[in-house]
Amino acid sequence: MLTRRNFLMAAAGTASVLLAGCASEPESGQRVQSDAAAVRGSEIADEPAADAPANEGAAPAGATLVAYFSATGNTEGVAAAIAERLGVDVFAIEAAEPYTDADLNYNDDASRTSVERADGTNPELAQVTPDDWADYDTVFLGYPIWWGEAAWPLRTFVAGNDFAGKTVVPFCTSASSGIGRSGELLTEAAGAGEWLEGERFSAGAGSEAAEWAAGLGLQEGRRA
């Protein structure tokens, strides 16, 4: 699992790309756009620095986690801003088989996302449960909007984890559509936890998202 320090170091490396020309997460019926002209539909790398020290020790009771899936980097940028403002841990929800630009072509009925939507597929994840999951009382859960719903990897993440006793705050990114029923559908899939009303942000709205998250007053503990 990425620690806050490692995640922020990785996120800083993408800042110049996002500032160069972020594109919004795609909506229904739209071709996926990349976060910058130089990065076309690819997931922004989230590898920790080679010389970064391991973050040891379990999260204290009451800790907060920002967990997110990002196909093009837009949700990653928002998640990074929230985590930095709150000073909390981050977990990147990653598909075992990363989505390519072709996979994300909504205009192609044979594309991966189109097929997974039609089949109701729960994509395999590289890691389903974050380390020390039981110790987190609050989870900010981020994702892009696909066809008015949370991106498909969220199905796997929510179905594969126990949200009992947790406060969950959804947030999403999209070109223009709102969060819709995405949070409600995830709540139903989870079947447990206290799910609060979520919020939608556009690409590059990290500062706005950070202010929103801080204003909720939910952050309680930080990783030792």
C-alpha positions, -999 to 999 in steps of 0.1 A, spaced: 0 0 0 12 35 -8 21 56 22 12 93 22 49 103 17 55 79 -12 22 87 -29 27 125 -27 62 121 -41 47 102 -70 18 126 -74 43 155 -75 59 139 -105 26 141 -124 18 177 -114 36 192 -144 16 169 -167 -17 178 -152 -9 215 -153 2 212 -189 -33 203 -199 -56 181 -179 -85 166 -196 -116 155 -177 -125 119 -171 -148 108 -199 -186 107 -197 -211 84 -213 -208 84 -251 -175 103 -251 -140 91 -262 -116 89 -233 -93 119 -233 -58 119 -217 -47 142 -190 -22 158 -213 -13 156 -250 18 137 -241 0 112 -220 -28 96 -240 -52 76 -219 -25 59 -199 -26 55 -161 -1 79 -145 26 59 -127 23 57 -90 56 40 -81 73 49 -49 108 63 -50 134 36 -49 151 51 -19 120 60 0 119 43 35 92 19 43 64 32 65 62 8 94 36 3 120 -2 -2 118 -26 27 114 -39 39 147 -76 35 155 -96 63 139 -72 67 109 -84 80 76 -76 65 42 -80 80 7 -87 51 -17 -91 58 -54 -91 44 -89 -79 66 -118 -78 56 -154 -62 87 -168 -49 105 -138 -77 130 -131 -90 112 -101 -54 107 -89 -48 144 -89 -79 151 -68 -71 123 -44 -36 135 -39 -48 170 -30 -73 156 -4 -46 133 11 -21 161 13 -46 185 30 -57 159 55 -23 144 60 -36 108 56 -27 76 39 -35 68 2 -43 35 -15 -44 33 -53 -71 8 -66 -54 -7 -96 -67 -31 -122 -46 -62 -125 -46 -55 -162 -43 -18 -167 -68 0 -190 -53 11 -223 -65 40 -245 -83 15 -267 -100 -1 -237 -115 32 -227 -130 40 -261 -167 44 -253 -176 47 -289 -165 11 -296 -190 -15 -284 -162 -40 -285 -139 -21 -262 -131 -35 -228 -151 -9 -208 -181 -14 -231 -180 -52 -228 -174 -50 -190 -204 -26 -187 -226 -49 -207 -215 -80 -188 -215 -64 -153 -179 -75 -149 -160 -70 -117 -125 -64 -130 -97 -82 -112 -76 -59 -91 -39 -60 -83 -47 -57 -46 -83 -58 -33 -78 -50 4 -55 -22 16 -30 -30 43 -44 -24 78 -79 -20 63 -95 -28 97 -78 1 114 -93 28 91 -125 44 104 -130 69 76 -125 62 39 -126 88 11 -134 67 -20 -126 83 -54 -133 72 -89 -141 85 -124 -177 84 -137 -183 59 -165 -217 60 -181 -231 77 -151 -217 51 -126 -185 46 -107 -157 30 -128 -160 -7 -129 -130 -15 -107 -150 0 -78 -174 -29 -81 -146 -53 -72 -132 -31 -44 -165 -25 -27 -176 -62 -30 -142 -74 -17 -140 -53 15 -159 -51 47 -172 -15 53 -189 -23 86 -181 4 112 -166 28 86 -176 62 74 -173 63 36 -172 95 16 -174 91 -22 -159 116 -46 -157 114 -84 -143 132 -114 -162 138 -147 -163 161 -176 -196 177 -166 -221 151 -153 -227 150 -115 -221 121 -91 -256 108 -98 -265 75 -82 -229 63 -82 -225 66 -45 -259 51 -38 -251 21 -60 -218 16 -42 -236 18 -9 -260 -9 -19 -231 -31 -31 -212 -27 1 -242 -34 23 -224 -19 53 -209 13 66 -221 48 70 -220 63 35 -222 101 32 -233 121 3 -204 124 -22 -192 152 -44 -182 156 -81 -151 175 -92 -136 184 -126 -101 176 -136 -75 198 -118 -100 207 -90 -76 195 -63 -77 227 -42 -115 227 -43 -116 190 -33 -91 196 -5 -112 224 10 -144 203 7 -127 173 24 -113 194 52 -146 210 58 -162 177 66 -142 175 98 -139 137 95 -101 132 97 -92 118 131 -60 98 130 -29 95 109 -6 66 102 22 61 128 
